[in-house]
Amino acid sequence: MKRYIEFSFYLPFFDLIDDPDEGSHLEQLMGQLHISFDIDALYHRYLSYGAGKGDIFVFFKEDDRDSFLFIDLFNGFTDQHNMVKLGVRCDSKLDEKIRNLLYDIYSHAELTSKFIESYDDLLKLEISSGYPKEIRYGDYTYIKNVHYNAI
């Protein structure tokens, strides 16, 4: 059995950060992974992008650089639902806890993509493959970057 497992799906950004419960699911996920960042800063960064813009943010677990939280804030040119990609790569020993927290986020979202669970290192490949990337749509161009442990 492989040591790391990855989970990912798309959901509306505001379903990711707006949680009426005490202690949001995102905060609980961050706690399980021993990762911290300012959710309010992430919110303001997302709002600053506009259509056809947005970067990837990767937050590594402090004691394990192969475990991370992945948030792709790219707002497609025609996206009317503010969809972002949420991903987690973690030690397979944590898979039950992380899967449950992600399913909570997934099930409370208004819209979602397919929930992907894999041992194939897809997220790890995504953050290490050729950034910055040029995104084109008609006459518009955007340079998409990956930010590590920073907003």
Stockholm file with secondary structure:
# STOCKHOLM 1.0

chainA/1-151         MKRYIEFSFYLPFFDLIDDPDEGSHLEQLMGQLHISFDIDALYHRYLSYGAGKGDIFVFFKEDDRDSFLFIDLFNGFTDQHNMVKLGVRCDSKLDEKIRNLLYDIYSHAELTSKFIESYDDLLKLEISSGYPKEIRYGDYTYIKNVHYNAI
#=GR chainA/1-151 SS CCSEEEEEEEEEHHHHHCCCSSSCHHHHHHHHHTCCCCHHHHHHHHHHHCTTBCCEEEEEETTEEEEEEEEECCBCTTCSSCEEEEEEEEEGGGHHHHHHHHHHHHHHSSSCCCCEEESSCHHHHHHTSSCSEEEEETTEEEEECEEESCC
#=GC SS_cons         CCSEEEEEEEEEHHHHHCCCSSSCHHHHHHHHHTCCCCHHHHHHHHHHHCTTBCCEEEEEETTEEEEEEEEECCBCTTCSSCEEEEEEEEEGGGHHHHHHHHHHHHHHSSSCCCCEEESSCHHHHHHTSSCSEEEEETTEEEEECEEESCC
//
